[in-house]
Amino acid sequence: MKIGIVGYGNLGKGVECAVTNSKDMELIGVFTRREPSTLKTLTQAPVYSMDCIYEKKDEIDVLILCGGSANDLPKQTAELAKHFNVIDSFDTHANIPEHFAMVNSASMEGKHISIISVGWDPGLFSLNRLYGQAILPHGHDYTFWGKGVSQGHSDAIRRIEGVQDARQYTIPVEGAMEKVRNGEHPVLSAREKHTRECFVVAKEGADLARIEEEIKTMPNYFADYDTTVHFITQEELNAHHKGIPHGGVVLRSGTTGLHDEHKHVIEYKLTLDSNPEFTSSVLTAYARAAYRLAQEGQYGCKTVFDIAPAYLHEASGEELRKKLL
């Protein structure tokens, strides 16, 4: 199957690697809003301007969209879904229903397949929440994120006056997770579930006390959490905090029996060395599903809830039943 990549940041580079490592896929090229001659890909894949993407329509089976959820995907996915089978990683949870409606309308009009909000949360974690609720209807969901770098929170710190660079880690509270694992069904506030740890490089002469206070009281980001701020040098940050690790745990704690006498806990955990590369691998697997659905003549917008697992794997159904079932 022939794959195109739209956007070439960390996510786009990850998709390039994942496609290259997939025996049943071929990368047709990368499409960018930048000047193509200034962009060199990891595998020397060709780079094209977004302006000529429709000229390549007949050469591409699935487009994997690697833009951001704030400004790129809300407009881009629906526009391209009229003309291509597309995959995106739209992750603004509250706006997924609206995004789905727009993309579905475009996909139905163009008779193409689109799969939105693909990744690990939303995505794989969403699936595990669904499985947990379906299997243990008497129970509670718990999702813990981290330890990992939050790119959005890091950006928020960098916007503070006097900050040169920063990384923020989201860290789950171990005691809270243990209560859930023990089947206690605790009611947990945001502060009780996660802490935040910030590593900040301040500009020369900056007021460190003011910066720390602004971080800790920032609404929607840090005010509701126990937050620790460390001031370090740029050299220390470059040496120890340049990666983008992440991960998390989804738990479903529930009961069965006529009188809820038996406790059960389902746990699904991810530990990721590279958040964008793992997300890219999920996107690429779902591109395989989109291709297969399109081959069957299906069209419209889908989410991970609608895709049978067998569509994700490069092996045939016969091989899967023999080796994995």
C-alpha positions as CSV (number, residue, x, y, z in Angstrom):
1,M,0.0,0.0,0.0
2,K,1.2,3.5,-0.9
3,I,1.5,6.0,2.0
4,G,1.8,9.8,2.0
5,I,2.8,11.8,5.0
6,V,1.5,15.3,5.6
7,G,3.8,17.3,8.0
8,Y,7.3,16.5,9.0
9,G,7.9,17.2,12.6
10,N,8.6,14.5,15.3
11,L,5.4,12.7,14.3
12,G,6.1,12.8,10.6
13,K,9.6,11.5,11.1
14,G,8.2,8.7,13.3
15,V,5.7,7.7,10.6
16,E,8.5,7.6,8.0
17,C,10.4,5.1,10.2
18,A,7.3,3.0,10.8
19,V,6.3,2.8,7.1
20,T,9.9,2.0,6.2
21,N,9.8,-0.9,8.7
22,S,6.5,-2.3,7.3
23,K,6.9,-4.9,4.6
24,D,3.5,-4.2,3.0
25,M,4.0,-0.4,2.7
26,E,5.8,2.0,0.5
27,L,6.3,5.7,1.2
28,I,5.4,7.9,-1.7
29,G,6.5,11.1,-0.2
30,V,6.2,13.8,2.4
31,F,4.0,16.9,1.9
32,T,5.0,20.1,3.6
33,R,4.1,23.8,3.9
34,R,7.8,24.6,4.1
35,E,9.9,25.1,1.0
36,P,10.5,21.5,0.0
37,S,14.2,22.1,-1.0
38,T,15.0,23.0,2.7
39,L,13.7,19.7,4.1
40,K,15.8,16.5,4.1
41,T,14.1,13.3,5.1
42,L,15.6,10.5,7.1
43,T,15.3,8.0,4.3
44,Q,15.7,10.4,1.3
45,A,12.0,10.1,0.6
46,P,10.8,12.8,-1.8
47,V,9.4,16.0,-0.4
48,Y,6.6,17.9,-2.1
49,S,4.8,21.2,-1.5
50,M,1.3,20.9,0.0
51,D,0.2,22.9,-3.0
52,C,0.7,19.9,-5.3
53,I,-0.8,17.2,-3.1
54,Y,-3.9,16.7,-5.2
55,E,-1.7,16.0,-8.2
56,K,-0.5,12.9,-6.4
57,K,-4.1,11.7,-5.6
58,D,-3.9,8.6,-7.8
59,E,-0.5,7.5,-6.4
60,I,-1.5,7.4,-2.7
61,D,-3.7,4.9,-0.9
62,V,-3.6,6.5,2.5
63,L,-2.5,9.9,3.8
64,I,-1.2,10.0,7.4
65,L,-1.7,13.5,8.8
66,C,1.0,14.6,11.3
67,G,-0.1,18.2,12.1
68,G,-1.2,19.6,15.4
69,S,-4.6,19.3,17.0
70,A,-4.9,23.0,17.8
71,N,-4.5,24.6,14.4
72,D,-3.9,22.0,11.7
73,L,-6.1,19.0,12.0
74,P,-9.5,20.7,12.6
75,K,-9.3,22.1,9.1
76,Q,-6.9,19.9,7.3
77,T,-8.4,16.4,8.0
78,A,-11.9,17.3,6.6
79,E,-10.4,19.1,3.6
80,L,-8.2,16.1,2.6
81,A,-10.8,13.5,3.5
82,K,-12.8,14.5,0.5
83,H,-10.0,13.3,-1.8
84,F,-8.0,10.7,0.2
85,N,-8.2,8.0,2.7
86,V,-6.8,9.7,5.8
87,I,-5.6,9.0,9.4
88,D,-5.1,11.7,12.0
89,S,-4.2,11.9,15.7
90,F,-6.6,14.6,16.8
91,D,-6.3,14.6,20.6
92,T,-8.5,17.4,21.9
93,H,-10.9,15.0,23.7
94,A,-13.7,17.5,24.2
95,N,-13.9,18.3,20.5
96,I,-13.8,14.8,19.1
97,P,-17.5,14.6,18.4
98,E,-17.5,17.8,16.4
99,H,-14.3,16.8,14.6
100,F,-15.8,13.4,13.8
101,A,-19.0,15.0,12.3
102,M,-17.0,17.3,10.0
103,V,-14.7,14.6,8.8
104,N,-17.5,12.1,8.4
105,S,-19.4,14.5,6.2
106,A,-16.3,15.1,4.0
107,S,-15.5,11.3,3.8
108,M,-19.0,10.4,2.8
109,E,-19.0,13.1,0.1
110,G,-15.8,11.8,-1.3
111,K,-16.5,8.2,-0.6
112,H,-13.2,7.7,1.3
113,I,-12.3,6.1,4.6
114,S,-11.0,8.3,7.4
115,I,-9.9,7.2,10.9
116,I,-9.5,10.0,13.5
117,S,-8.0,10.4,17.0
118,V,-5.6,7.5,16.5
119,G,-2.7,7.2,19.0
120,W,-2.5,5.9,22.5
121,D,-4.7,8.5,24.3
122,P,-7.1,8.9,22.5
123,G,-6.6,5.6,20.8
124,L,-5.3,2.5,22.6
125,F,-6.2,3.8,26.1
126,S,-9.7,4.5,24.8
127,L,-10.1,0.9,23.6
128,N,-9.0,-0.4,27.0
129,R,-11.5,1.9,28.8
130,L,-14.2,0.5,26.5
131,Y,-13.1,-3.2,27.1
132,G,-13.0,-2.6,30.8
133,Q,-16.5,-1.1,31.0
134,A,-18.0,-3.8,28.7
135,I,-16.5,-6.6,30.8
136,L,-16.9,-5.1,34.2
137,P,-20.0,-2.9,34.1
138,H,-20.0,-2.6,37.9
139,G,-16.8,-0.7,38.4
140,H,-14.7,2.4,37.9
141,D,-12.2,3.7,35.3
142,Y,-8.8,5.2,36.3
143,T,-6.3,6.6,33.8
144,F,-2.8,7.7,35.0
145,W,-0.4,9.4,32.6
146,G,3.4,9.4,32.9
147,K,6.0,9.5,33.9
148,G,6.5,11.5,30.8
149,V,7.2,14.9,29.1
150,S,4.0,16.9,28.5
151,Q,4.8,19.0,25.5
152,G,1.9,21.3,26.0
153,H,2.8,22.1,29.6
154,S,6.4,22.6,28.7
155,D,5.4,25.1,26.1
156,A,3.2,26.9,28.6
157,I,6.2,27.3,30.9
158,R,8.4,28.6,28.0
159,R,5.8,31.4,27.4
160,I,6.5,32.9,30.9
161,E,8.6,36.0,30.8
162,G,12.2,35.3,31.8
163,V,12.1,31.6,30.8
164,Q,14.6,30.4,28.2
165,D,13.7,26.7,28.0
166,A,11.8,24.2,30.0
167,R,10.6,20.6,30.3
168,Q,7.6,19.4,32.4
169,Y,7.1,15.8,33.6
170,T,3.7,14.4,34.5
171,I,4.1,11.8,37.3
172,P,1.4,9.5,38.6
173,V,1.0,9.2,42.3
174,E,2.1,5.6,43.2
175,G,-0.1,5.5,46.3
176,A,-3.2,6.3,44.3
177,M,-2.5,3.6,41.8
178,E,-1.9,1.0,44.5
179,K,-5.3,1.8,46.0
180,V,-6.9,1.1,42.6
181,R,-4.9,-2.1,42.2
182,N,-6.1,-3.2,45.6
183,G,-9.7,-2.8,44.4
184,E,-10.6,0.0,46.8
185,H,-12.5,2.2,44.2
186,P,-11.1,5.5,45.5
187,V,-12.5,8.9,44.4
188,L,-9.4,10.8,43.3
189,S,-8.9,14.5,42.6
190,A,-6.5,15.7,40.0
191,R,-4.0,16.5,42.7
192,E,-4.3,13.0,44.2
193,K,-3.7,11.3,40.9
194,H,-0.7,13.2,39.4
195,T,2.2,15.5,40.4
196,R,4.1,17.8,38.0
197,E,7.9,18.3,38.0
198,C,9.4,21.2,36.0
199,F,12.9,21.8,34.9
200,V,13.4,25.4,33.9
201,V,16.3,27.3,32.3
202,A,15.9,31.0,33.3
203,K,17.3,33.9,31.3
204,E,20.1,35.8,32.9
205,G,18.9,38.1,35.6
206,A,15.3,36.7,35.6
207,D,13.3,36.8,38.9
208,L,13.3,33.1,39.8
209,A,10.8,33.5,42.6
210,R,8.3,35.2,40.3
211,I,8.7,32.5,37.6
212,E,8.2,29.7,40.1
213,E,5.1,31.4,41.5
214,E,3.7,31.9,37.9
215,I,4.2,28.2,37.2
216,K,2.6,26.9,40.3
217,T,-0.5,29.2,40.1
218,M,-1.1,28.8,36.3
219,P,-4.8,27.9,35.9
220,N,-5.6,24.7,33.8
221,Y,-2.0,23.6,33.9
222,F,-0.4,23.6,37.4
223,A,-2.7,25.2,39.9
224,D,-4.6,22.0,40.6
225,Y,-1.5,19.9,41.1
226,D,1.4,19.6,43.6
227,T,4.2,21.1,41.4
228,T,8.0,21.1,41.9
229,V,10.2,23.6,40.1
230,H,13.9,23.0,39.5
231,F,16.1,25.7,38.0
232,I,18.9,24.2,35.9
233,T,21.3,25.3,33.2
234,Q,20.7,24.9,29.5
235,E,23.6,22.4,29.4
236,E,21.9,20.3,32.1
237,L,18.6,20.4,30.3
238,N,20.2,19.4,27.0
239,A,22.1,16.5,28.6
240,H,19.3,15.0,30.7
241,H,15.9,16.2,29.4
242,K,16.0,16.2,25.6
243,G,14.1,13.0,25.0
244,I,10.3,12.8,24.8
245,P,9.4,9.7,26.9
246,H,5.8,9.1,28.1
247,G,3.4,6.4,29.0
248,G,0.7,5.6,31.5
249,V,-1.8,3.1,32.9
250,V,-5.5,2.4,32.3
251,L,-7.2,0.5,35.1
252,R,-10.7,-0.8,35.4
253,S,-11.6,-1.9,38.9
254,G,-14.9,-3.8,39.2
255,T,-17.0,-6.5,40.8
256,T,-19.0,-9.6,39.7
257,G,-21.4,-11.9,41.4
258,L,-25.0,-11.4,42.5
259,H,-23.9,-9.4,45.5
260,D,-20.7,-7.9,43.9
261,E,-18.7,-10.2,46.1
262,H,-15.7,-10.8,43.8
263,K,-13.3,-8.0,42.9
264,H,-11.3,-7.8,39.6
265,V,-8.8,-5.3,38.2
266,I,-7.8,-4.9,34.6
267,E,-4.6,-3.1,33.9
268,Y,-3.0,-1.9,30.7
269,K,0.3,-0.1,30.8
270,L,2.6,1.7,28.3
271,T,6.2,2.7,28.9
272,L,7.4,4.8,26.0
273,D,10.9,5.9,25.2
274,S,9.6,8.1,22.4
275,N,6.1,9.4,22.6
276,P,6.0,10.6,18.9
277,E,7.6,7.4,17.5
278,F,5.1,5.2,19.4
279,T,2.2,7.3,18.3
280,S,3.5,7.2,14.7
281,S,3.5,3.4,14.9
282,V,-0.1,3.3,16.0
283,L,-1.0,5.7,13.1
284,T,0.8,3.4,10.6
285,A,-1.1,0.3,11.8
286,Y,-4.4,2.1,11.4
287,A,-3.3,3.2,7.9
288,R,-3.2,-0.5,7.0
289,A,-6.8,-0.8,8.3
290,A,-8.0,2.2,6.3
291,Y,-6.5,0.7,3.2
292,R,-8.2,-2.7,3.8
293,L,-11.6,-1.0,4.5
294,A,-11.3,1.1,1.4
295,Q,-10.5,-2.1,-0.7
296,E,-13.8,-3.5,0.6
297,G,-15.7,-0.4,-0.6
298,Q,-16.4,1.1,2.8
299,Y,-16.3,4.9,3.3
300,G,-17.0,7.4,6.0
301,C,-15.3,8.3,9.3
302,K,-14.2,5.7,11.8
303,T,-12.5,5.7,15.2
304,V,-10.5,3.0,17.0
305,F,-13.8,1.7,18.3
306,D,-14.9,0.7,14.8
307,I,-11.8,-1.1,13.6
308,A,-11.5,-4.9,14.1
309,P,-8.0,-5.8,15.4
310,A,-7.3,-8.1,12.4
311,Y,-7.3,-5.1,10.1
312,L,-4.2,-3.7,11.9
313,H,-1.9,-6.7,11.5
314,E,0.0,-7.4,8.3
315,A,-0.6,-11.1,8.7
316,S,-3.7,-12.8,7.1
317,G,-6.7,-13.9,9.2
318,E,-5.6,-17.5,8.7
319,E,-2.1,-16.8,10.1
320,L,-3.5,-14.8,13.0
321,R,-5.8,-17.7,14.0
322,K,-3.0,-20.2,13.8
323,K,-0.3,-18.2,15.6
324,L,-2.0,-15.7,18.0
325,L,-5.5,-17.1,18.9
